[in-house]
Amino acid sequence: MVNLKNVPSSSLLALFWIAATGHAASLFDTCSDGAGVRGVCLPLKDCDTARAMLLRGGLTNAEKEYLRKSDCGTNADGRMICCPLPRLLKARFSAPASLPPVGICGKDTGDRIVGGNITKIDDFPWLARIQYYKPNRRFGFHCGGVLINERYVLTAAHCIHSVPSSWTLYKIRFGEYDTQADNDCNYYDQTDCVEAQQDVLIASYYIHEDYFQENGADYNDIALIRLALPVTFTPFIQPICLPVTEEQRQLPADTARMMVAGWGQTENKSASQYKMFLEVPGWANDKCRDAFSSVNVDIIDTQLCAGGEAGKDSCRGDSGGPLMKQESLGGKSAWFLKGIVSFGTEKCGTEDVPGVYSRVSKYMDWILENIEE
């Protein structure tokens, strides 16, 4: 597979010989691409759709015309092109995709530091960070997600629906560890350093059609994000397992101890420099419902509760990030996705008030029906 990010801009410009429209552009100017789809002007090197077309070669006349009409001219960043914005998918148009089997997904790195808060550099390699483009040409990471195959990330619906309307979904970052370094070094061994990150543009997304908010709570709080190009798996970028079979969907979670991980980011704050983890206890839904009764929040069977220990909660994870449990099936041990971080109390880590997650086992049919090759 060609890594488009490693192709020099000069090589791409040599490929981009279609006659330009001649107008100058600024980064993130609004535009329409050659098919009339709303987009923004990006450097050619940052628009995976156009890059893939040019590098593939053998352009048809229609593709040449598409690129010509998509041209945004040039600026200090070089050739600019109108890159389609992530779009909301209404229905599936191609064949369903498959999810990786146990043995490929959910791989365990072993010898985790028990009782610690900072992970090792290769722990939980399915964690993803969602990057948004914001007004005044600013960028920010404000939600998490979890990689389920080479083309899809699961996140919370509120990470798309409830962010400011001026924010645009932009990229997904994989392989992050230290948010303040390009070459990440293991917190526990500063000689163990890697350049593990991959940034992939978002092509489209699909929010659960029954998502809604009520009394400060989110319901059916789950969404799929499709990547513009497949992510490349490495030891630091791997998919988690989903409960595909009925047996896997019935594995207990309500009374189990599970794990959350992330950087503590939500829609309105970002916390840790390093990837963090925390073990949390699962709650039965009846007990969880009682905990939220004073604020008129109902807990339903598509939700899962965990946490409720003083000072410990999914504040150590991320909105849209994973609640996980290690399971052994058929002699193989793997990490399974149990929940997606949804909501909690205003002050997280409150004793006897757990965090609330979208229960992934209840959404497996929806997930399988809406992922494409």
C-alpha distance (Angstrom), angle and dihedral (degrees) to the residues before:
residue distance angle dihedral
M1 . . .
V2 3.79 . .
N3 3.79 113.1 .
L4 3.78 100.6 -137.0
K5 3.78 92.6 -164.6
N6 3.80 90.5 63.5
V7 3.79 95.8 53.7
P8 3.83 109.9 104.2
S9 3.79 116.1 -114.2
S10 3.81 89.2 -125.4
S11 3.80 90.3 60.7
L12 3.78 91.2 50.2
L13 3.79 92.0 48.8
A14 3.78 89.6 52.3
L15 3.80 87.6 54.3
F16 3.80 92.5 46.8
W17 3.80 97.0 75.3
I18 3.80 96.8 140.7
A19 3.81 111.4 123.1
A20 3.80 110.3 -90.5
T21 3.76 123.7 -129.9
G22 3.79 88.9 -127.8
H23 3.81 102.0 -132.1
A24 3.79 121.9 125.4
A25 3.79 120.0 -121.4
S26 3.78 140.4 -162.3
L27 3.77 125.6 -139.5
F28 3.82 110.9 -83.2
D29 3.79 95.5 7.2
T30 3.80 106.8 156.8
C31 3.79 115.7 -108.4
S32 3.81 144.9 149.4
D33 3.79 120.2 -110.4
G34 3.79 125.0 -133.8
A35 3.80 90.9 -80.4
G36 3.80 94.0 50.2
V37 3.82 93.9 -105.1
R38 3.81 116.5 146.1
G39 3.78 112.8 -106.9
V40 3.79 147.1 143.0
C41 3.80 131.9 -109.4
L42 3.80 111.4 -101.1
P43 3.79 133.9 168.3
L44 3.80 107.8 -87.9
K45 3.81 90.2 -117.3
D46 3.83 90.0 60.7
C47 3.81 98.0 50.3
D48 3.78 105.4 83.1
T49 3.80 93.3 -173.7
A50 3.81 93.6 61.4
R51 3.82 94.2 36.0
A52 3.79 92.1 55.4
M53 3.81 91.3 49.0
L54 3.80 93.2 50.3
L55 3.79 95.6 44.5
R56 3.79 91.9 48.4
G57 3.79 89.8 58.4
G58 3.79 127.1 -169.7
L59 3.80 91.7 94.9
T60 3.76 118.3 -165.5
N61 3.80 120.1 -133.3
A62 3.80 88.6 -105.1
E63 3.82 91.4 53.2
K64 3.80 91.2 48.5
E65 3.79 89.8 51.4
Y66 3.81 90.4 47.8
L67 3.82 91.3 53.9
R68 3.80 92.3 44.9
K69 3.79 91.4 53.6
S70 3.81 91.1 44.1
D71 3.79 94.3 55.6
C72 3.83 114.6 118.9
G73 3.79 96.5 -173.1
T74 3.80 121.2 -122.5
N75 3.77 140.0 -58.8
A76 3.81 136.2 164.5
D77 3.82 89.3 -59.3
G78 3.81 91.4 57.8
R79 3.79 126.4 -120.7
M80 3.80 113.0 13.1
I81 3.78 126.5 -159.1
C82 3.79 134.1 -171.1
C83 3.80 103.9 -106.4
P84 3.83 117.5 -164.4
L85 3.79 115.0 -111.8
P86 3.78 118.6 -121.5
R87 3.78 106.5 -82.9
L88 3.75 134.1 -149.2
L89 3.77 108.9 -112.5
K90 3.80 115.8 -136.6
A91 3.78 99.4 -172.8
R92 3.78 142.1 -9.3
F93 3.78 116.2 -87.1
S94 3.79 102.9 178.5
A95 3.79 139.4 43.3
P96 3.80 118.2 -60.6
A97 3.78 117.2 -96.4
S98 3.78 126.6 -128.7
L99 3.78 129.8 -123.0
P100 3.81 121.3 -131.0
P101 3.83 115.8 -99.2
V102 3.78 127.3 -120.2
G103 3.79 106.2 -77.1
I104 3.79 91.3 44.0
C105 3.81 98.7 47.3
G106 3.79 129.2 50.4
K107 3.80 96.2 21.8
D108 3.78 114.1 -175.5
T109 3.80 120.0 -135.9
G110 3.82 92.5 -160.9
D111 3.84 129.9 -151.3
R112 3.79 94.3 65.4
I113 3.78 113.5 -179.5
V114 3.80 101.8 -101.5
G115 3.79 113.9 -137.9
G116 3.78 93.3 12.4
N117 3.78 126.3 121.5
I118 3.80 102.4 -152.0
T119 3.81 116.2 70.7
K120 3.76 126.8 -137.1
I121 3.78 115.6 -99.0
D122 3.83 95.0 -98.7
D123 3.82 99.1 40.4
F124 3.81 119.4 120.1
P125 3.83 95.2 2.0
W126 3.83 91.7 -177.4
L127 3.80 93.3 72.1
A128 3.80 113.8 116.6
R129 3.80 134.5 -173.7
I130 3.80 123.2 -143.7
Q131 3.79 115.9 -137.7
Y132 3.80 121.3 -155.6
Y133 3.79 130.4 -162.9
K134 3.80 109.3 -134.3
P135 3.81 135.4 -172.5
N136 3.81 119.9 -69.0
R137 3.81 90.4 33.6
R138 3.78 94.4 -71.2
F139 3.78 126.6 147.7
G140 3.78 129.5 -157.0
F141 3.80 144.1 172.9
H142 3.79 109.1 -133.6
C143 3.82 107.4 152.2
G144 3.76 140.3 34.4
G145 3.77 135.3 -136.2
V146 3.78 141.3 -178.8
L147 3.81 128.5 -118.3
I148 3.83 113.3 -125.0
N149 3.82 100.6 170.4
E150 3.79 137.6 -12.6
R151 3.80 92.7 -76.3
Y152 3.83 107.5 32.8
V153 3.79 140.7 63.8
L154 3.80 124.9 -170.7
T155 3.79 118.2 -143.1
A156 3.79 140.6 152.6
A157 3.80 118.6 -72.6
H158 3.80 90.0 -132.0
C159 3.82 89.2 62.4
I160 3.81 86.7 68.6
H161 3.79 104.4 24.9
S162 3.81 101.0 41.6
V163 3.80 103.7 42.4
P164 3.84 118.1 101.3
S165 3.80 112.6 -72.4
S166 3.80 89.2 -124.5
W167 3.82 90.9 64.9
T168 3.80 120.1 92.2
L169 3.81 124.7 -155.8
Y170 3.78 103.6 -119.1
K171 3.81 120.6 160.6
I172 3.78 143.6 -8.0
R173 3.79 118.2 -132.7
F174 3.79 119.0 -149.9
G175 3.80 129.6 -174.5
E176 3.81 95.0 31.9
Y177 3.79 118.9 156.5
D178 3.81 110.8 146.8
T179 3.80 109.0 33.4
Q180 3.81 91.7 -159.8
A181 3.81 97.7 54.5
D182 3.80 135.9 64.2
N183 3.80 92.9 -156.1
D184 3.79 104.0 46.0
C185 3.80 119.1 -143.3
N186 3.80 123.6 -162.1
Y187 3.81 109.2 -103.2
Y188 3.81 88.7 -137.9
D189 3.82 95.5 46.2
Q190 3.80 116.1 27.0
T191 3.82 90.7 -168.4
D192 3.82 90.1 63.2
C193 3.81 100.2 84.3
V194 3.79 131.9 157.2
E195 3.78 140.0 171.4
A196 3.78 95.0 -132.0
Q197 3.79 105.6 149.8
Q198 3.79 125.5 115.3
D199 3.80 123.0 -176.1
V200 3.80 115.3 -158.7
L201 3.80 126.4 -175.6
I202 3.79 118.3 -117.8
A203 3.81 113.3 -117.9
S204 3.79 101.8 -177.5
Y205 3.77 145.1 -24.8
Y206 3.78 139.4 -148.7
I207 3.81 121.3 -151.5
H208 3.79 115.7 -158.9
E209 3.79 105.9 -92.6
D210 3.82 92.2 -131.9
Y211 3.80 96.9 49.8
F212 3.80 113.6 135.5
Q213 3.80 141.4 154.5
E214 3.79 126.7 -131.8
N215 3.81 132.1 170.6
G216 3.78 91.1 -10.3
A217 3.81 93.1 -52.0
D218 3.81 129.3 112.9
Y219 3.80 123.4 -138.1
N220 3.82 127.1 -164.4
D221 3.79 82.8 9.8
I222 3.79 98.0 176.1
A223 3.80 135.6 110.4
L224 3.79 139.6 175.2
I225 3.80 122.4 -132.8
R226 3.80 118.6 -160.7
L227 3.80 118.2 -152.3
A228 3.79 121.8 -132.2
L229 3.82 89.0 -130.3
P230 3.81 132.5 13.6
V231 3.78 113.7 -89.4
T232 3.80 115.4 -122.0
F233 3.81 112.9 -118.2
T234 3.82 116.1 -129.0
P235 3.82 133.2 161.3
F236 3.83 85.5 -85.2
I237 3.80 97.7 43.9
Q238 3.81 116.2 54.6
P239 3.83 136.4 140.7
I240 3.79 123.3 -108.7
C241 3.81 120.8 -128.7
L242 3.80 121.0 -103.1
P243 3.81 124.5 -153.3
V244 3.82 95.7 -103.4
T245 3.81 99.7 159.1
E246 3.78 125.8 60.5
E247 3.81 89.2 -115.7
Q248 3.78 90.7 55.9
R249 3.81 92.3 46.9
Q250 3.81 90.4 55.3
L251 3.81 95.0 54.3
P252 3.81 108.1 121.8
A253 3.78 121.8 -102.6
D254 3.80 106.9 152.3
T255 3.80 94.7 80.5
A256 3.80 99.7 22.6
R257 3.77 128.4 105.0
M258 3.78 110.4 -116.5
M259 3.78 139.9 176.2
V260 3.79 134.6 -112.5
A261 3.79 122.3 -169.4
G262 3.77 139.5 177.3
W263 3.79 142.5 88.7
G264 3.80 98.4 -67.4
Q265 3.79 93.4 -106.9
T266 3.79 123.7 155.6
E267 3.80 133.4 169.9
N268 3.80 90.8 -78.5
K269 3.79 108.4 28.0
S270 3.78 143.0 33.5
A271 3.77 122.6 -153.8
S272 3.78 129.8 170.5
Q273 3.79 128.8 51.9
Y274 3.81 91.4 -151.8
K275 3.78 132.7 47.8
M276 3.82 106.7 -93.0
F277 3.80 134.8 -162.1
L278 3.77 136.7 -163.9
E279 3.80 135.8 -178.5
V280 3.81 113.9 -130.2
P281 3.84 132.8 -178.3
G282 3.79 120.8 -117.4
W283 3.80 119.3 -123.7
A284 3.77 130.9 -145.5
N285 3.80 109.6 -113.3
D286 3.82 93.5 -120.9
K287 3.79 91.0 56.5
C288 3.80 90.7 44.7
R289 3.81 91.3 50.0
D290 3.81 89.4 55.0
A291 3.80 90.8 51.2
F292 3.82 91.2 56.8
S293 3.80 98.1 37.3
S294 3.82 93.1 97.1
V295 3.82 90.6 63.4
N296 3.83 94.0 42.8
V297 3.79 94.4 -112.9
D298 3.79 116.3 146.1
I299 3.80 120.6 -150.2
I300 3.81 113.8 -147.1
D301 3.80 134.1 -167.9
T302 3.83 93.9 -95.5
Q303 3.80 88.2 63.6
L304 3.78 131.1 76.6
C305 3.80 127.1 -160.4
A306 3.79 128.5 -150.2
G307 3.79 137.5 160.3
G308 3.79 123.3 35.8
E309 3.79 95.3 153.7
A310 3.79 115.9 128.8
G311 3.79 110.9 -93.1
K312 3.80 93.0 -0.7
D313 3.78 123.4 99.0
S314 3.79 144.3 114.8
C315 3.80 86.5 -68.4
R316 3.81 77.9 98.2
G317 3.79 87.7 57.9
D318 3.77 129.9 49.1
S319 3.77 137.4 -103.7
G320 3.80 103.2 -92.7
G321 3.79 92.3 17.2
P322 3.82 128.8 124.3
L323 3.78 135.9 -80.4
M324 3.82 103.5 -158.9
K325 3.77 142.9 -174.0
Q326 3.77 131.7 -169.8
E327 3.81 111.9 -125.8
S328 3.80 133.3 -179.7
L329 3.79 116.4 -139.7
G330 3.79 126.7 169.7
G331 3.78 90.8 -8.9
K332 3.82 92.1 -54.4
S333 3.77 122.9 111.8
A334 3.78 118.2 -148.9
W335 3.78 142.5 154.8
F336 3.80 115.3 -104.8
L337 3.78 127.5 -161.5
K338 3.81 109.7 -118.4
G339 3.79 102.5 168.1
I340 3.80 148.2 -0.3
V341 3.82 116.2 -128.1
S342 3.82 105.9 -106.1
F343 3.83 116.6 158.5
G344 3.78 145.9 -36.8
T345 3.78 141.1 168.6
E346 3.80 121.4 -42.2
K347 3.81 87.6 -108.7
C348 3.78 105.2 47.4
G349 3.77 119.9 -151.1
T350 3.83 91.8 44.3
E351 3.78 112.0 158.8
D352 3.82 114.8 -107.3
V353 3.81 93.2 8.1
P354 3.82 111.9 97.6
G355 3.76 130.0 -159.3
V356 3.81 117.7 -103.6
Y357 3.80 123.9 -127.4
S358 3.78 136.1 -176.2
R359 3.82 104.4 -106.3
V360 3.81 103.4 -123.6
S361 3.82 96.2 -160.2
K362 3.83 88.4 64.9
Y363 3.80 91.9 54.9
M364 3.79 101.0 47.2
D365 3.81 95.0 105.6
W366 3.82 89.5 50.0
I367 3.81 91.8 48.9
L368 3.81 94.2 48.1
E369 3.81 91.7 46.7
N370 3.80 93.6 52.5
I371 3.79 107.4 42.2
E372 3.81 117.3 92.2
E373 3.76 136.0 -163.7
